[in-house]
């Protein structure tokens, strides 16, 4: 898994994110393209994140890597276009997966507790919830399909409107949750990161 490190980093932290992140994406595209060229083309979808567009506390390595993957993918799209290979990005916001669930909440709380907590605190998400893995899969399958045959070098945001709303969305959602959805704070639940 990607490590999230802020100002207290080591050289090894950065080398790990480079090798496991940026270099892994570049090598995958290079190797995959060789086989795609043999059959007349294909499509590549790199999974990125909204973290490539925003700053987040303590996430120097992760945010930097996701931002660079965006530029790498756009550059690759230009180079591979002549080979009939399309390259796009699918960038989610918070998605409920086993990987993300392990970051949440105190001992003894349930998945439902976590979902309610995040639902209340997803400031700026227009749809007022975290996403589901199948929603990322659907966007990715579309970009890989012939239905997306004229789409390359672009980024699909699967983010519940987070990037569109910007910082103003976070302020407005405080009122929307209370007035429209009738949601109240879920109590004394706190985030914690497992070692």
C-alpha positions in Angstrom: 0.0 0.0 0.0 1.0 3.6 -0.5 2.5 5.3 2.4 1.3 8.8 3.5 4.2 10.8 4.9 4.4 14.5 5.6 7.3 16.7 6.7 8.9 14.0 8.8 10.0 11.9 5.9 13.0 9.8 5.0 14.7 9.3 1.7 13.4 5.7 1.8 9.8 7.0 2.1 10.2 8.9 -1.2 12.0 6.1 -3.0 9.2 3.7 -2.0 6.5 6.0 -3.3 8.5 6.5 -6.5 9.1 2.8 -7.1 5.7 1.6 -6.0 3.8 4.5 -7.5 5.2 6.5 -10.5 7.6 3.9 -11.8 5.1 1.2 -11.5 2.6 3.1 -13.6 5.2 4.0 -16.2 6.4 0.4 -16.4 2.9 -1.0 -16.6 2.0 1.3 -19.5 5.3 0.5 -21.3 4.9 -3.2 -21.1 1.2 -3.3 -21.8 1.6 -1.1 -24.9 4.0 -3.6 -26.5 1.2 -6.2 -26.5 -1.5 -3.7 -27.5 0.5 -2.6 -30.5 0.7 -6.2 -31.7 -3.2 -6.4 -31.9 -3.8 -2.9 -33.3 -4.3 -0.9 -30.2 -6.1 -0.8 -26.9 -7.0 1.3 -23.8 -5.3 2.0 -20.5 -7.0 3.4 -17.5 -4.7 4.6 -14.6 -6.3 4.8 -11.2 -5.5 8.1 -9.6 -7.3 10.1 -6.9 -8.7 13.5 -6.0 -5.5 13.7 -3.9 -3.7 14.6 -7.1 -5.6 17.9 -7.2 -5.8 19.0 -3.5 -3.4 19.4 -0.6 -3.9 17.2 2.4 -2.2 17.4 5.8 0.6 14.9 6.2 0.3 13.4 2.7 3.4 14.8 0.9 4.3 11.5 -0.7 0.8 10.3 -1.7 -0.5 13.6 -3.0 2.7 14.2 -5.0 2.6 10.8 -6.6 -1.1 11.1 -7.6 -0.5 14.5 -9.1 2.5 13.2 -11.1 0.5 10.2 -12.3 -1.9 12.6 -13.9 0.8 14.3 -16.0 2.4 11.0 -16.8 -0.9 9.6 -18.1 -1.6 12.7 -20.3 2.0 12.5 -21.7 1.5 8.8 -22.4 -1.8 9.5 -24.1 0.0 11.8 -26.6 2.8 9.3 -27.3 0.5 6.3 -27.6 -2.2 7.9 -29.8 -0.3 7.1 -33.0 -0.5 3.4 -31.9 -4.2 3.6 -31.4 -3.8 3.2 -27.7 -5.9 5.5 -25.5 -4.8 6.5 -22.0 -7.2 7.9 -19.4 -7.4 8.4 -15.6 -10.1 7.4 -13.2 -9.9 9.4 -10.0 -12.1 8.6 -7.0 -12.7 10.4 -3.8 -13.4 8.4 -0.7 -14.5 4.9 -1.7 -15.5 2.1 0.7 -13.0 -0.7 0.4 -11.2 -3.0 2.8 -8.1 -0.8 2.4 -9.9 2.4 3.4 -12.0 0.8 6.2 -8.9 -0.1 8.1 -8.1 3.6 8.7 -11.3 4.3 10.6 -12.6 4.5 14.1 -11.9 3.2 17.6 -11.9 -0.4 18.6 -15.4 -1.9 18.9 -17.1 0.2 16.3 -18.9 -1.4 13.3 -18.7 -0.8 9.6 -22.1 0.9 9.9 -20.7 3.3 12.5 -17.9 4.2 10.1 -20.3 4.8 7.2 -22.5 7.1 9.4 -19.5 8.9 10.7 -18.0 9.5 7.2 -21.5 10.4 5.8 -21.7 13.2 8.3 -18.2 14.4 7.8 -17.8 14.2 4.0 -17.6 17.9 3.7 -18.0 19.0 0.1 -19.3 15.8 -1.3 -22.4 16.8 -3.2 -24.0 13.3 -3.0 -23.5 13.3 0.8 -21.8 9.9 0.9 -18.7 8.0 0.2 -18.6 6.0 -3.1 -18.8 2.3 -3.6 -16.2 0.2 -5.5 -18.7 -0.8 -8.2 -19.0 2.9 -9.1 -15.3 3.1 -9.8 -15.5 -0.1 -11.8 -18.3 1.2 -14.0 -16.4 4.3 -14.9 -13.2 2.3 -15.6 -15.1 -0.2 -17.8 -16.6 2.6 -19.8 -13.2 4.1 -20.4 -11.8 0.7 -21.5 -14.8 0.0 -23.8 -15.4 0.9 -27.4 -18.1 3.4 -26.2 -15.1 5.6 -25.2 -13.3 5.2 -28.5 -12.9 9.0 -28.9 -11.7 9.7 -25.3 -8.1 9.9 -24.4 -5.8 12.0 -22.2 -8.7 12.9 -19.9 -9.6 12.3 -16.3 -12.9 10.9 -15.0 -13.6 12.2 -11.5 -15.6 9.6 -9.5 -15.8 11.9 -6.5 -19.4 12.7 -5.7 -18.9 16.3 -6.9 -16.0 17.0 -4.5 -13.7 18.7 -6.9 -16.5 20.7 -8.5 -17.8 22.0 -5.2 -14.3 23.1 -4.1 -13.8 24.7 -0.7 -17.2 26.4 -0.9 -18.9 23.0 -1.1 -17.5 22.1 2.4 -19.1 25.2 3.9 -22.5 24.6 2.2 -22.6 21.0 3.1 -22.7 21.8 6.8 -26.1 23.3 6.2 -27.3 20.8 3.5 -26.7 17.8 5.7 -28.8 19.3 8.5 -31.6 20.9 6.5 -32.1 18.5 3.6 -31.0 15.2 5.0 -31.7 15.7 8.7 -28.3 14.2 9.7 -26.9 14.9 13.1 -23.4 14.2 14.4 -23.0 10.5 15.2 -21.5 11.0 18.6 -18.0 10.5 20.0 -16.5 8.5 17.1 -13.0 9.4 16.1 -10.7 8.5 13.3 -7.6 6.5 14.1 -4.9 4.9 11.9 -3.9 1.4 12.6 -0.2 0.7 12.7 
